[in-house]
Structures are given as structure tokens and as C-alpha cells.
Amino acid sequence: MKGYIEERAIEVAKFIIASNATVRETAKKFGISKSTVHKDVTERLEKINPELAVKARKVLEFNKAERHLRGGLATKEKYMRITSKKNKK
């Protein structure tokens, strides 16, 4: 594995742990795809630094467990904005 890939995988994991970031937020921050973030954390990091991999995976699992809640809140806010615009007219 190339050195820069290993460095990126470690930086991605540290960012996820420090900020409780989602895969999307991490991908946007580092300018890489969501699948690359996922592969870095689940496969590559396991070989480089297993302890760090476990910590990062816990954050990602927590975010995955809560994503349906965040999606519901986003939808609720969307319709609240639409309704408030209609009421103003």
C-alpha cells in the first residue's frame, strides 16, 4: 500500500473520532468519495492501526444507527419551511 494512502486513512479516522463526523462530512472535508472513506476505515486502517480502526468504526456505527432520525428531522424541517412560505403569502 502506498504511503500517502496509509497517512490519509489515519487522518480520516482521527477526524471521524475527534468530530463524530459522518461518512459524508468526512468525504467532503478530505475531497474523496464516501466509498473511499468507508474502505479506508474498515479495510485499510484495520491493517495499519487496528486500535484506531475500532474507535473510528464505533463512531460510524453510531452515526449509521442514527441516520434515520437525522433524515426524519431534515424532512420535517423541509416541510416546515414550505408551510411557512405558504402561510406568508
Secondary structure by P-SEA (a helix, b strand, c coil): ccaaaaaaaaaaaaaaaaccccaaaaaaaacccaaaaaaacccccccccaaaaaaaaaaaaaaaaaaaaaaaaaaaaaaaaaaaaaaac
